[in-house]
Amino acid sequence: MKNIKVVLRKSTIGATERQIANVRGLGLRKIGQSRVLENTPAVRGMIKTVIHLLDVSEVE
């Protein structure tokens, strides 16, 4: 199974509570912080709601 690398590129200031919760759920707190997550439907759904704040790439 492939993994997804997610990097927080924009601030959550001005974002809705739901978007902030999704960013925190992905394990991101500060701008520039990155996480490698499993490519599951739940994670992809969380990424989809805040894609405008993130950089996403596939990692093996």
C-alpha positions in Angstrom: 0.0 0.0 0.0 1.3 3.4 -0.9 1.7 6.2 1.6 0.8 9.9 1.3 3.1 12.7 2.4 1.1 15.7 3.6 2.7 19.2 4.3 0.8 22.1 5.8 1.6 25.1 3.6 -1.0 27.7 4.7 -2.3 28.9 8.0 -5.6 27.7 9.5 -6.4 31.3 10.5 -9.8 32.1 9.0 -10.6 28.4 8.4 -13.8 26.9 9.7 -13.8 24.7 12.8 -14.3 21.6 10.7 -11.2 22.4 8.5 -9.1 23.1 11.6 -10.2 19.8 13.1 -9.3 18.0 9.9 -5.8 19.5 9.9 -5.3 18.5 13.5 -6.7 15.0 12.7 -4.0 14.7 10.1 -1.4 15.4 12.8 -0.4 18.8 11.5 0.0 21.8 13.8 2.6 24.3 12.3 3.2 25.6 8.8 5.8 23.5 7.1 5.2 20.4 9.3 4.8 17.2 7.4 3.4 13.7 8.0 3.5 10.4 6.1 0.1 8.8 6.3 -1.5 5.6 5.0 -3.5 6.0 1.8 -6.9 5.1 3.1 -10.4 6.4 2.2 -10.7 8.2 5.5 -7.4 10.0 5.2 -8.1 11.0 1.6 -11.5 12.4 2.7 -9.8 14.5 5.3 -7.3 15.8 2.8 -10.0 16.6 0.3 -11.7 19.1 2.8 -8.4 21.0 3.4 -6.6 20.5 0.1 -6.2 24.3 -0.4 -4.0 24.4 2.8 -1.8 21.4 2.0 0.8 20.0 -0.4 0.2 16.3 -1.1 2.5 13.7 -2.7 2.7 9.9 -2.9 5.6 8.2 -1.1 6.6 4.5 -1.1 
